[in-house]
Amino acid sequence: MRVLDVAGVRVVARPDALDRARWQVGPDGGLESAEARVFRLAPDEAFGLVGITGTVSVEDPDAISVAEPGFFLVELSADEFSAVIEPHVEWSIPSGPAFVQGAIANVPARILLDADGGAVVLIAKAHEHEFRTRIGIRP
């Protein structure tokens, strides 16, 4: 399990423009991979883990793009996810790859599920203490 403070860029744009968006991780991305992880929050909204200095190229003149700090991320293997997170989820978790949003131990969260059952959990930094306490993740 790996826990990191992260930041990214939120974009609201036409769905077709988001489908073609190109995300570039900045030097402050905080992740080992140079490939952005993108959480598609709604058809017309996405959040990319690219760091505050990361960028996104969207072919929509009316797109809104805003850097957003203030998140933390928990990366878990399939075994860690089933042992640590699943007992605190009161809704049906789909098999991956998938993106889901919901409460984990009554804390709002976003989850990217891998095909192998591993996951990336994104939580607002404001909820970090409650999440860590309820799940049992030490700082």
C-alpha positions in Angstrom: 0.0 0.0 0.0 1.2 3.4 -0.9 -0.2 6.7 0.4 0.6 10.0 -1.3 -0.5 13.7 -1.2 -1.5 14.5 -4.8 -2.8 17.4 -6.8 -4.3 17.6 -10.2 -6.3 19.5 -12.8 -10.1 19.4 -13.0 -11.6 20.0 -16.4 -15.2 20.6 -17.5 -15.7 20.3 -21.2 -17.8 18.7 -23.9 -17.7 14.9 -23.4 -16.2 14.3 -26.9 -13.5 16.8 -26.1 -12.7 15.1 -22.8 -12.5 11.7 -24.7 -9.7 13.2 -26.8 -8.0 15.2 -24.0 -4.2 14.9 -23.6 -3.0 15.0 -20.0 0.7 15.9 -19.2 2.1 15.2 -15.7 4.1 18.1 -14.3 7.3 17.7 -12.4 5.4 18.0 -9.2 3.0 15.2 -10.1 4.1 13.1 -7.1 3.6 9.8 -8.9 6.3 7.4 -10.2 4.6 7.1 -13.6 4.7 9.8 -16.2 1.3 8.7 -17.3 -1.7 10.7 -15.9 -4.4 8.9 -14.0 -7.7 10.3 -15.0 -10.9 10.1 -13.0 -13.9 10.7 -15.3 -16.3 12.2 -12.7 -19.1 12.8 -15.1 -19.5 12.8 -18.9 -18.5 16.4 -19.0 -16.0 16.5 -16.1 -12.7 14.8 -15.4 -9.9 15.1 -12.8 -6.4 14.2 -13.8 -3.6 13.4 -11.4 -1.0 15.5 -13.0 0.2 17.8 -10.2 -0.4 21.5 -9.9 2.0 22.2 -12.8 0.5 19.5 -15.0 -1.5 20.4 -18.1 -4.4 19.2 -20.1 -5.0 19.9 -23.8 -8.7 20.0 -24.6 -10.2 20.9 -27.9 -13.2 22.9 -26.5 -13.0 26.7 -26.5 -15.5 26.8 -23.6 -13.6 24.3 -21.4 -12.9 25.2 -17.9 -9.6 23.9 -16.5 -8.6 24.5 -12.8 -5.6 23.2 -10.9 -6.7 21.6 -7.6 -4.4 20.7 -4.7 -5.7 19.0 -1.6 -6.1 15.3 -2.3 -4.5 12.2 -1.1 -4.3 8.9 -2.8 -4.1 5.3 -1.6 -2.7 2.7 -4.1 -3.6 -0.9 -3.1 -3.0 -4.3 -4.5 -6.0 -6.6 -5.0 -5.3 -8.3 -1.7 -4.9 -5.0 0.1 -8.1 -3.6 -1.4 -10.2 -6.6 -0.4 -8.7 -6.7 3.1 -8.5 -3.0 3.9 -11.2 -1.2 1.9 -14.0 -3.7 1.0 -15.0 -4.3 4.6 -15.9 -0.5 4.8 -18.0 -0.3 1.6 -21.7 -0.8 1.9 -22.4 -0.9 -1.9 -21.6 -3.3 -4.7 -18.1 -3.0 -6.0 -17.8 -3.8 -9.7 -15.0 -5.8 -11.2 -12.4 -3.7 -12.9 -11.4 -1.9 -14.9 -13.9 0.6 -13.6 -14.4 4.0 -11.9 -16.8 4.3 -9.0 -17.7 7.0 -6.5 -19.1 6.4 -3.1 -18.5 6.4 0.6 -15.8 4.3 2.2 -16.4 4.2 6.0 -18.8 7.1 5.4 -16.0 9.2 3.8 -16.6 10.4 0.2 -14.1 8.6 -2.2 -13.4 7.9 -5.8 -11.9 4.6 -6.8 -10.2 3.5 -10.0 -10.3 -0.3 -10.1 -7.7 -2.2 -12.1 -8.5 -5.3 -14.1 -6.6 -7.4 -11.6 -8.5 -6.1 -8.6 -6.0 -3.5 -7.4 -7.2 0.1 -6.9 -6.4 3.7 -6.6 -8.5 5.5 -4.0 -8.8 9.3 -4.2 -9.9 11.3 -1.1 -10.1 15.0 -0.4 -7.3 16.0 2.0 -9.9 17.5 4.3 -11.2 14.0 5.0 -7.8 12.4 5.5 -7.8 12.1 9.2 -11.3 10.6 9.4 -10.5 8.1 6.6 -7.2 7.0 8.1 -8.8 6.7 11.5 -11.8 4.7 10.3 -9.8 2.5 7.9 -6.8 2.0 10.2 -4.1 3.5 7.9 -1.3 5.0 10.0 0.4 8.3 8.8 
